[in-house]
Structure formats: structure tokens, C-alpha cells
Amino acid sequence: MSGTETLAMAERRVAEAEQQIVRQKTILDAMVRDNHSYRVIDQARSVLARFEDSLRFAQDHLRFERQHYGYRPRSR
């Protein structure tokens, strides 16, 4: 796998993790709004926490790949 492909895969994983978090927050908000049981809401919060952990891991990996392949953000 080339550096460009590896970097693109890491970027996709970050984007996917961000999307999972948005979906889970929507689900959690609906559960709270609809007065689901505390147990179910706590489970949804736990799932959200795991998604957030996954996002942090994916972001760390993306930073590593960018550093490894010499990625330099464009100046603004």
C-alpha cells in the first residue's frame, strides 16, 4: 500500500468515527427526549464514549501517518 493510500485510509477512518459520533449523539438525544430508562440511556452513553475513544485513536493514527509521510498542511 502506498503512502498516499495509507494516509487516505487514515483520513477515512477519522471521518467515519466522526459520523458515528454524530449518529450516536442523535440517538442518545432522542432516548433522553423520549424518556427511555436510565439503564438504556447509560448504555447509549457508554457506546458514545467508545466511539469517542475510537475517534481519538484514529486521530492519533492520522497524525502519525501524516508525520511519517511528510504531510505539511497548507498555509492560510
Stockholm file with secondary structure:
# STOCKHOLM 1.0

chainA/1-76         MSGTETLAMAERRVAEAEQQIVRQKTILDAMVRDNHSYRVIDQARSVLARFEDSLRFAQDHLRFERQHYGYRPRSR
#=GR chainA/1-76 SS CCHHHHHHHHHHHHHHHHHHHHHHHHHHHHHHHTTCCHHHHHHHHHHHHHHHHHHHHHHHHHHHHHHHTTCCCCCC
#=GC SS_cons        CCHHHHHHHHHHHHHHHHHHHHHHHHHHHHHHHTTCCHHHHHHHHHHHHHHHHHHHHHHHHHHHHHHHTTCCCCCC
//
